[in-house]
Amino acid sequence: MFRQMIGKALAGIFLTGLFVTGVQAVDEPVPMKQIDRSKLSESFRNTGQQGGTFALGSEGYVARENGSMTYPYIYTGSSTSGSFGGRDQDYDNSKGQGVWILARDASGNTFVTSSGPVSNTGDVEQVVPDLTPGSGNLRLRNGQDPPIVAARLGYDTQDANVWFNTDRGGITEQSKPISDEPVEVDNYRENGSYTLPQFDHFPEETVITRWRSNTNIEPDGTGMTITRTAYGWSHPDYDDFFFVELVVENTSGRSYEEVYMGYLNYFSVNKPGHSYRKWNGYWFSEPGRRLEDDRYQFTESANYGGKYRGKKVSYQYDGDAPTSSNNDMGEPRFGAEAIGVIGYRAEQELYSPQYIGWGPVDVTPPFINDPDVYVPITGTAMGGEDIPNSQPAYAHWWKRRSRTNIEFEPHETIDTVEELWKKFITPGKPYDDNPVEGGPNPDERELQEQLHSQMFGPWKLVPGDKAKIVVVFAAGMAAENAGAGGEPMDFRLWAMTPGAQGQVPGGEDILFNHIDRARQLYAMGFDLPNQPPDVESISRAETDRAVLLRSNANGNVELSWSDGADDAVHPDYSGGEAQDVAGYKIYGNTALIQTDPVQHAGAPSGPWNLIATIQAKDPSYYDSSTGIYTFADENSVTGFGYRYNIVTYANGHANWENMNAQKNAIPGAQMPVPTTLADLPPVVQNHIRAGTESSHIVTAARHNTSGGQFTPVVAASDGFDALEEKVLVVPNPWKDDGMHSFGAQGDNNKRMRFTNLPRLARISIFTAAGDLVMEIVHDGTRGAQHTAEVSWSQRARSGTSYASPGIYFFAVESLVPGQDGKVQTGSFLIIQ
């Protein structure tokens, strides 16, 4: 049926990392953009893929190019993720989501266009979105520019590729990407300011992707053009979800009597927790020990027994696999079963406590912030309920059929278009029962791996007609209210806390709270009570990072940042109340569960702890002549790594209203619901009254945007150059016990530091017998800050062996002009 699909060349696939050639897989090298300001992150491509994409191997999905439904999202310098312990991002909760369009004409001919999650139909071609005023390809049916262009939305952030406003002073406007990639429009600023009032009702981050069905390539394609727009926010009370708007335009030249659109999703909450395990690893083939154990639920199924009937949400969470020798709900780490370490994890720390779900927000025109003309679903009327009782029209799930091939149901490379239609469109039973042990479907299990769908429609579309739906993807976990007073707790600190596993089911309530919050935000016109802006970054001459780190004279980490956010003006208030930034909070990333006597950095994902609160313009930290704040972490120690994030925090407000959404409401679009502080969820009200803060997990807050750590060093001095101070070897003695090394016990971290050195020096290391083991030439002048230390890995000068246990002697010779020839000696001990 379809050409250019991954399934046609699966035979002969070998082990991890081998790829199929000559077929069009979802893993084509197509650029992607991410919604990554929110705590729930997703990636999108102009070929329709959403989230994880498949690199073919013996399992059919060994590695993926980027994370999917990543929650909580912490960028670690790489968006790749592999299989069985090789993952860089280990909070992925899905293997991808695919958009499916099914159409039927008056003669009963059936057509399909799909974009995953496993493969694309052969008709799919990418289209680069173009927001050029007056001529772009996203214009309304009447020829006018879309609201995002008419408003001239967007700032020239580091991630944006389309903008109409500049804070950097460079190119003042860029209306389309300079390469074939999705559009990203950012409604946040890097100069420490809030967005402007006229932009306040637009999302903080927007990613637009577009593709079309080319029926010349594949006659069974629908001929539709699809535009997908995703929205996200970093507000700590509104960052657990993102919206997706799907617009289908009939560009086929055909008239369709029935058109359905929706998603086929491949959620997999349990995958991170099973990837590290040995005999009971993910998809392990030994009979009785396969542990794919997610529980899928749809709230409208006849056998749904939960309390959220009527919410129209499909969701998944990790269960306790009946074949596991341990209670593995939430996927606690069992060290005895580990094949490796994915980052650093404590014993019993939960890998997979998330609840992930999605559902409709609005399927009836008109839509929020969108005055375009859309056809309503057959049997409904313009201006009717956002989610009619009849929607979704169909909801199904399918168990994955095979381990050794990419064998799913429905399957574009096996099923005909008519068979695909019949699997999605089932008038006799629109909703499948939820899977239960011994259920009606063959080989059914309560806990398993499956795909699921919700389909909306039907629409009757003649050429030129458009149809649209708005859906929300959301996540939640019990850490949300596990802190003091029911406040959020750092998710990694919670995940490693005894008793956390028993709290995992509480994530279900949190998920639905977030979905309700998202649906209210949509009705409010996307005008939320803004969090304070990120710390300013673009005024720093040295870098675009907001936070700069250096070592001070005491060997502590010294942080500095600009005062650009001090006078930010809140778009929802006026007068003195609008200038509400009260100060800054500093978060440190500490491995609390390590046995080391010195607290230092854990993984980029946390735990994160508040280490300082600094009021705006506090003279103890602020230099008014330079506009720079400086803070020294006196608990930091040379030789150990640290990570820091800095956020702004605001004064509290007694009132709030979505006035900017009401004032800037777009004629022809759905009118936003007037909303005040009293209408918001109680937890949000409390945070507004107490004062909100910006997100400490966004890239803009970090000292290192790639997730790396900073290690303070001993700074050079004239006294060290002259060898007037004693040269120290740290640790001395060295022993791999977590007390006398720079790693946890068992890490075998052999690093040793020579400190108090001249900035130019030669270190010679000898055995007790006088044999030369290593000679190190130290040049501490290469960086912006001269250093007085160097590290040694205990490797001998041959490069092939390490120094044996025993006593060693060293001689340090100063090579600093004027001090050259001065020598100091000492000794150190290496213990097995």
C-alpha angles and dihedrals in degrees: 000000000000124000126207096039132139097234096067094073105035096118113100097023109154133199133316117327100015114128134207116242130210097030134092108246129177087252095071111143093260117148117249138197127209139219093223107147089080124073088241105063132193138175129221137195135196089240090066101258117140119196128333118026129198130255104190122240142134090306095039093240108049098144137012132206096226142002125273129211086352110190124207092018116212115167109226101181096273133065094198126106130185139185136276102012099331097100122126093189111043102176097075112135101184143039092218147297125245129204113224127195119188122184137179128190129213091270092057095253112151129215132185136194119180138170106199151233083204105013143348124244110250095252096067117115126174121243121196111227113239121199097180107147112252097004110043123122095242097067122135123257089262091056096253123132118264116258093258089060097037089055091045090230127184144063129230098252123163091262102039120098097181124048142146098198131056130207092170097061096234126102105003097206137018115177101180137024117272090224136036098280139114119278121257118193116184123204095189130083136229096205094077095261132123118243116268122269093247089058097041095100093057122087121265094238128022128186119187124194129177137188138163140211112243107203092186087070097037117016091194090065120105097238089228128143113222127201118190121191120188126194133196142169135203095211104129090231094046105035100093096085145035131205128229123199115197118197119186118193121192102233094151101097087234129109113231125204093193129026124173128184134182146112137294105202132193103199116179111176094165098055099092091051095051098042094078098049128103122212093006095044124145113298089359105175102215107117114260095013105082107125106191093135114161118144114223121201135178114195095219099051114120092241097045107129101181130105098251101077109146095036092097093217130149111206144167139200138171117271135192106274109229091219094055119104089218136045097265101176105139088015104260114200115255105195094199089062097044122118091189145334122280098203108312118318130178121228109276092010110150118246100180114030094133129120111209126191148149141195146155124298102176132355099161124084137269100058134198113276091358122102095175121123116255134178113242121232111274109272094024131089137226111270094021128130114319089231111026119207089250093062134129088035093202137013123184143162132205130196116232105256106208143019100206098051134037090257115160136155119258092037123182094203095050106031125067118234089257091052090049090051091052092050094054101031109055112159093180094060113010096181126046118224111253114263115269133168108282093009126159097270117088115263090003121173131179092230115040146105119285148150122235139190145197116200125195130202155354105232125177105221128183120188111299095022122127133207127191142191132183118209135174130220113202144173138197143174137185093256086080093083102015095101129089112303092008092295123142118281124210101273097226093046088051093045091058095043117109108252095029092114090060089054095052095098088061087073089078092067090045092052093053091045088057093048090051089048091051093050090050091049090054092051089049089060094254089288104136128173097271122238114225116276127268119269110277115265111162097070093063109105093203100053147341090249115111095218125049122196131200139158116258127211090273093055092251126133110261118201125199133183140166128263093229094121095050095092100032114149116226111226093217097057141047138215120008092340090065092063092069106147103124100180147290137297123208120211123196127202109226133174095226095176097054119109094225116122088227119066111227143151123318124187121323087253093063157183091250119195132188106245104168142011116202124189118225113272093006102167091216088070107014129084107199092193092063102023090233130134119210128193128176119207100219091188092063119100131201115260096031127097125241139182127204138187125189125203137177122241128202139216115257124262128213095204141032138170134178090243095146092058091049094044094047098039110149117237110244093023126100109280116243117245111249105248133186134188091268091059095058124092111280094245090054091048090053092051093050092050092047095041127265128237134211120257117279093199099061118102092246092065096053130098089215118034092201093057095251125147131238122231116201117223138198106268119231121255139177090251091055090047089058092045090239090142126062114264109235130206113209123230100022112200100027117212131158095239103108090252100069100034139061094248140055118280110288095021090108088216099174097185116135125181129217107204138183088041127155109261087247113037148140119226118197118192122200137184120238086263091058098253115146110245101174142350118206125190109205121206108180094171098078098089132060088258116050113230136209100203143068133190128231124199093205088250114146120235091258086070092220102082142037131236112273122235112279145081120312135190127211139193123203118201120192114231095182111124108257091021099055116130096034111127135192126186135201145148142238139187133231115200123196 
